[in-house]
Amino acid sequence: MKINANVLDRQYFMHQKEYEVKVLDVLRSGYYILGNEVKEFEKEFASYIGSKYCVGLANGLDALWISIKLLGIKEGDEVLVQSNTYIATVMGITMNNATPIFIEPNEFHNMDDSNIESYITPNTKAILVTHLYGQATKMDKILEVCEKYNLKLIEDCAQSHGSMYNKQMTGSIGYVGCFSFYPSKNLGCFGDGGAIVTNDEQFAEKVKTYRNYGSQKRYYNETIGTNSRLDELQAALLRVKLKHINELTQEREQLAQRLLNEVKNPLIELPKVDQDCTHVWHLFVIQTDLRETFMDYLSKHEIQSLIHYPIPPHLQEAYSDLGYKVGDFPVSERLAERVLTIPLYNGMTKEEMDYLIQTINQFKG
Ligand SMILES: *Cc1c(COP(=O)(O)O)cnc(C)c1O
């Protein structure tokens, strides 16, 4: 049996009719950019997250850098960010010429808050938290520190649609939540898409203006902006998927639960979930000292596995200017050598899961 890391069309076929009706609706409507579908999706997504406002954007990276820019963060400013996040999180900071200050992750792959105050300087402007792999970050201490030092809390929710800390949705906890709807994300569209959510009406309006060349009224430009619009087709398809997001999340939870209960192999370390945090299992990430051998073994059994991520941002060539070297962030560096993502996706069959579990359990090193 062949098992891919992700099989995106399964989700499409699950609700095929609904998607196809919507696509034709949009194609026949004559409105393709910033029409009713985007407006309605923004309302529905804000309400799902529990934030007052949502602004649709072209992708998740735009959500990050535009938020950081419109918060006034610029050259000389520092933003705390975890050292094992996806590089886009860090680019959101550096695209604004601000400086990322890396914080090591805890055993849940999220920001370790135990020494967080020691990283704060007079230049610190914000904390950017990534709810990595779909698990909400424990936020109590981070919220406290933001309050104490008057820092803005930005959430990178590109992997955490629907996950909660203390029964509160990620994205609605900080000042601004940044989402991606890239096809493989838990709420993925059929192309690129993104959004921010916030409770600050003025900030939401600023983002709305900025995404459309700095203009609210056509051909009247108040500021210099960019072009970062969620299109009608993607918004319409996202509205369909959003209706089913709870069942899709539940299905991922059930698949993850099977792996957590049934994978029994001393060579494989299973992921853990923190207290008061939920996990929506964007990625199911195990750890092993025998990663290369295990990957080869899986691949021989036609199971695809992926590494999220093999090189932490501070060691990427793109960031050689920051001057970091091997050993500077040992926790992240060790994770980069040990993590492995095994298949978990909506529409995965019982037979596929049976085969995956059995194959992992028979791995002998
Ligand atoms: C996917 C992702 C992004 C970027 O989203 P795009 O829509 O691809 O720009 C940012 N941060 C994290 C953690 C991601 O996983």
The ligand as an SDF file (V2000), in Angstrom:
LIG
                    3D

 15 15  0  0  0  0  0  0  0  0999 V2000
    2.4450   28.0960    5.8880 C   0  0  0  0  0  0  0  0  0  0  0  0
    3.0140   28.9530    6.9350 C   0  0  0  0  0  0  0  0  0  0  0  0
    3.1970   30.3410    6.7580 C   0  0  0  0  0  0  0  0  0  0  0  0
    3.0710   31.0210    5.4380 C   0  0  0  0  0  0  0  0  0  0  0  0
    1.8570   30.8760    4.8010 O   0  0  0  0  0  0  0  0  0  0  0  0
    1.7900   31.1040    3.2070 P   0  0  0  0  0  0  0  0  0  0  0  0
    0.3220   31.1680    2.9580 O   0  0  0  0  0  0  0  0  0  0  0  0
    2.4460   29.9440    2.5720 O   0  0  0  0  0  0  0  0  0  0  0  0
    2.4640   32.3840    2.9090 O   0  0  0  0  0  0  0  0  0  0  0  0
    3.6360   31.0810    7.8360 C   0  0  0  0  0  0  0  0  0  0  0  0
    3.8940   30.5190    9.0220 N   0  0  0  0  0  0  0  0  0  0  0  0
    3.7540   29.1870    9.2310 C   0  0  0  0  0  0  0  0  0  0  0  0
    4.0370   28.6420   10.5820 C   0  0  0  0  0  0  0  0  0  0  0  0
    3.3220   28.3620    8.1920 C   0  0  0  0  0  0  0  0  0  0  0  0
    3.1990   27.0500    8.4090 O   0  0  0  0  0  0  0  0  0  0  0  0
  1  2  1  0
  2  3  1  0
  2 14  2  0
  3  4  1  0
  3 10  2  0
  4  5  1  0
  5  6  1  0
  6  7  2  0
  6  8  1  0
  6  9  1  0
 10 11  1  0
 11 12  2  0
 12 13  1  0
 12 14  1  0
 14 15  1  0
M  END
$$$$
